[in-house]
Amino acid sequence: MTTPVTIVGAGLGGLTAARVLHVNGIAATVYEAEPSAETRTQGGQLDIHPEDGQRALKAAGLYERFQSIIHVGGDALRVLGRDGAVLVEQPDGADSGGRPEVLRGRLRQILLDSLPDDAVRWGCKVASARSLGDGAHELTFTDGTTTTTELLVGADGAWSRVRPLLSTATPEYVGMSYVEMYLHDVDARHPAVAETVGGGAMYAPAPGKGILAHREQGHVIHTYVALRRSLAWMAAVDATEPATAIARVAAEFDKWAPELTALITDGFTVGGVAPVVRPLFT
């Protein structure tokens, strides 16, 4: 198979590129390793800046649809001490520079809906890419099939299969990982936590660790627990044993305010959803 323009990765970057090409009359095929758009959640909220993200959405003809999914109030910010005391309070819109918050998943769906039905090929995991000369490239997928393209765009993240064509650089662990979890129906079930986080983002930093939470639409609080630990230590935060994993993480925040540690402990005990470890790589 040969396609004029091939994009590897159906994340926000790859889909935006495909949409901008589409509105300019240039067809592109996007290959994505995941089997469908519903395979997993797409992470938390993004603040979309005027100089890049908003500019790209305007070029894609999707700016008005983007405005319809903005989380009003999501720009609010507070910084807390480990005792729960408010150290910094910034209301929604103050000094934000016009960077509204939106959910990644909702923005991704807008992009998917704006493309032709056959633009994204799901379940196509790239194993390798090689140059054929004169700007052409060949992709080999994990099922053994191949495709050639006149223009190749790599939008496949830190572990890109396209990057080796340009650089020998490989991702390196920065020594910090996030443990991701959620609280649902927070105003009814977790009023003290909801009050602590507020209407936007909440940061409770400390040396080598921290609790970061963001209020999302639909009475949801999305939490990232930051820990400066080795990959081996983080591997013991085992999603197949979520209660043990949560206890291991919560122990790192001994003597912190209960309304902060509840973001960790209640993330499993009430919702029953296992935590997800996300190591950070350069």
C-alpha positions in Angstrom: 0.0 0.0 0.0 1.2 3.5 -0.8 -0.2 6.7 0.8 0.9 10.3 -0.1 1.0 11.5 3.5 1.3 9.2 6.5 1.0 10.2 10.1 2.0 7.8 12.9 0.0 8.4 16.0 -3.7 9.4 16.6 -3.1 11.7 19.5 -3.9 15.4 19.5 -0.8 16.3 17.5 -1.3 13.7 14.8 -5.0 14.3 14.4 -4.6 18.1 14.3 -2.0 17.7 11.5 -4.4 15.5 9.6 -7.3 17.9 10.0 -5.3 20.9 8.9 -4.1 19.0 5.8 -7.7 17.8 5.2 -9.2 21.4 5.2 -6.5 22.3 2.7 -7.4 19.5 0.3 -4.5 17.2 1.2 -5.5 13.6 2.2 -3.5 12.0 5.0 -3.7 8.5 6.6 -3.2 8.2 10.3 -1.9 4.9 11.8 -2.6 4.3 15.4 -1.5 1.3 17.6 -4.5 1.2 19.8 -7.4 -0.9 18.5 -10.1 1.9 18.8 -10.7 5.4 20.1 -12.4 3.9 23.2 -9.4 1.7 24.2 -8.4 4.0 27.1 -9.0 7.3 28.7 -6.9 10.2 27.2 -5.6 11.7 30.4 -6.6 14.9 32.1 -7.1 18.5 31.1 -4.9 20.7 28.9 -4.6 24.4 28.9 -4.8 25.5 25.3 -2.5 28.5 24.6 -3.4 31.2 22.0 0.0 31.2 20.3 0.1 27.5 19.5 -2.9 25.3 20.4 -5.6 27.8 19.7 -3.8 28.9 16.5 -3.7 25.3 15.3 -7.4 24.8 16.0 -8.3 27.9 14.1 -6.2 26.6 11.1 -8.2 23.4 11.5 -11.5 25.2 11.4 -12.4 23.9 14.8 -12.0 26.9 17.1 -15.8 27.3 17.7 -16.2 23.7 18.6 -13.2 24.0 20.9 -14.8 26.9 22.7 -17.9 24.8 23.3 -16.0 22.3 25.5 -14.0 24.7 27.6 -14.2 24.0 31.3 -15.4 27.2 32.7 -13.6 27.8 36.1 -10.8 25.4 35.2 -8.2 28.1 35.3 -8.5 28.6 39.0 -5.4 27.7 41.0 -4.4 27.1 44.6 -1.2 25.9 46.2 -1.5 24.2 49.6 1.0 23.1 52.3 1.1 19.6 53.4 -1.1 20.6 56.4 -3.8 21.7 53.9 -3.2 25.5 54.5 -3.8 27.6 51.4 -0.5 29.3 50.4 -1.5 30.8 47.1 -5.0 31.4 45.7 -5.6 32.5 42.1 -9.2 32.8 40.8 -10.3 31.7 37.4 -8.9 33.9 34.6 -6.4 35.7 36.7 -3.1 36.0 34.8 -4.0 33.0 32.7 -3.2 34.6 29.4 -6.4 33.2 27.9 -5.4 29.5 28.2 -8.7 27.8 28.9 -8.8 24.2 30.1 -10.4 21.3 28.1 -10.4 17.6 28.5 -8.0 15.7 26.2 -10.6 13.1 25.4 -13.3 15.6 24.3 -10.8 17.5 22.2 -9.6 14.3 20.6 -13.2 13.3 19.8 -13.8 16.7 18.0 -10.7 16.1 15.9 -11.8 12.5 15.1 -15.3 13.6 14.1 -13.8 16.2 11.8 -11.9 13.6 9.7 -13.2 11.2 7.0 -14.2 7.9 8.4 -11.2 6.0 6.8 -8.6 8.6 7.8 -7.5 6.7 10.9 -6.4 3.1 10.7 -6.7 1.6 14.2 -4.8 -1.4 15.5 -1.7 -0.6 13.3 1.3 -0.6 15.5 4.5 0.5 13.8 7.5 -1.8 14.4 10.0 0.2 12.3 10.5 2.9 9.7 13.1 3.1 7.0 14.0 5.6 4.3 13.6 4.6 0.6 15.4 7.7 -0.7 14.0 10.8 -2.4 11.8 11.6 0.6 9.9 8.2 0.5 9.7 5.9 3.5 8.4 2.5 4.3 6.7 1.5 7.6 6.6 -2.1 8.8 3.8 -3.0 11.3 3.9 -5.6 14.0 1.7 -7.9 12.0 4.3 -7.9 9.2 2.4 -5.7 6.7 4.0 -2.6 5.2 3.1 0.7 3.6 5.1 3.3 1.8 4.6 7.0 1.8 5.8 10.1 0.1 5.7 12.2 3.4 6.1 10.7 6.8 5.0 12.5 10.0 6.0 11.1 13.4 3.4 12.0 16.1 3.9 8.8 18.2 5.2 10.1 21.5 8.3 9.5 23.5 8.9 6.0 22.2 8.5 7.0 18.6 9.4 4.6 15.8 9.9 7.5 13.5 12.4 9.5 15.5 15.3 7.2 14.9 15.2 8.4 11.3 16.2 11.8 12.5 18.1 11.3 15.8 19.9 8.6 17.9 18.4 10.2 21.1 16.4 7.8 23.3 14.1 8.6 26.1 15.6 8.7 29.6 13.7 8.4 32.9 13.8 11.7 34.8 13.6 10.0 38.2 10.0 11.1 38.8 6.7 9.2 38.2 3.1 10.1 38.5 0.4 7.8 40.0 -2.9 8.7 38.3 -6.3 8.2 40.0 -9.8 9.6 40.0 -12.6 10.6 42.4 -16.1 10.7 41.1 -19.2 12.4 42.4 -17.0 14.4 44.6 -19.4 17.0 45.8 -21.7 14.4 47.3 -19.3 11.7 48.3 -16.1 13.7 49.2 -17.2 17.2 50.2 -14.1 18.0 52.2 -11.8 16.9 49.3 -13.9 18.9 46.9 -13.6 22.0 49.0 -9.9 21.5 49.4 -9.2 21.2 45.6 -11.6 24.0 44.7 -12.9 24.7 41.2 -9.7 24.4 39.2 -6.2 23.1 39.9 -4.6 22.3 43.3 -0.9 21.7 43.9 0.5 20.5 47.2 4.3 20.2 46.5 7.1 19.0 48.8 10.7 18.0 48.1 10.7 14.8 46.0 6.9 14.4 46.1 3.6 16.2 45.7 -0.2 15.8 45.1 -1.6 17.5 42.1 -5.4 17.5 41.5 -7.7 19.1 39.0 -11.4 19.6 39.1 -12.9 18.3 35.9 -16.4 18.5 34.4 -19.0 16.1 35.7 -18.1 16.3 39.4 -14.7 14.5 38.9 -11.4 15.2 40.5 -8.4 13.9 38.6 -5.3 13.3 40.7 -1.6 12.8 39.9 0.6 11.8 42.9 4.2 12.8 42.1 7.0 10.7 43.5 10.8 10.8 43.0 11.4 7.1 43.1 13.3 4.6 41.0 11.5 2.6 38.2 12.0 -0.5 40.4 10.2 1.1 43.3 7.4 2.3 41.1 7.0 -1.2 39.6 5.9 -2.4 43.0 2.9 -0.1 42.7 1.1 -3.0 41.1 -2.3 -2.2 39.5 -3.3 -5.9 39.8 -3.2 -5.4 43.6 -4.7 -1.9 43.9 -5.3 -1.8 47.6 -1.6 -2.7 48.3 -0.5 -0.2 45.6 -2.5 2.6 47.2 -1.2 1.8 50.6 2.4 2.0 49.3 1.8 5.4 47.7 -0.2 6.8 50.7 2.6 5.8 53.1 4.8 8.4 51.4 2.5 11.1 52.6 2.4 10.2 56.3 1.2 13.1 58.5 -0.2 15.1 55.6 -3.6 16.6 56.0 -6.3 13.9 55.7 -8.2 16.0 53.1 -5.1 15.7 50.9 -4.3 12.0 51.5 -8.0 11.2 50.8 -7.2 12.0 47.2 -5.0 8.9 47.3 -6.8 6.5 49.5 -10.4 7.3 48.4 -9.3 7.1 44.8 -9.5 3.3 45.1 -11.6 2.5 48.2 -14.7 4.3 46.9 -14.4 4.0 43.1 -12.6 0.7 43.0 -10.5 1.9 40.0 -6.8 0.8 40.1 -4.1 3.4 40.0 -2.0 3.9 36.9 1.7 4.6 37.2 3.1 7.0 34.6 6.9 7.3 34.6 8.2 10.5 33.1 10.7 10.4 30.3 12.6 13.1 28.5 
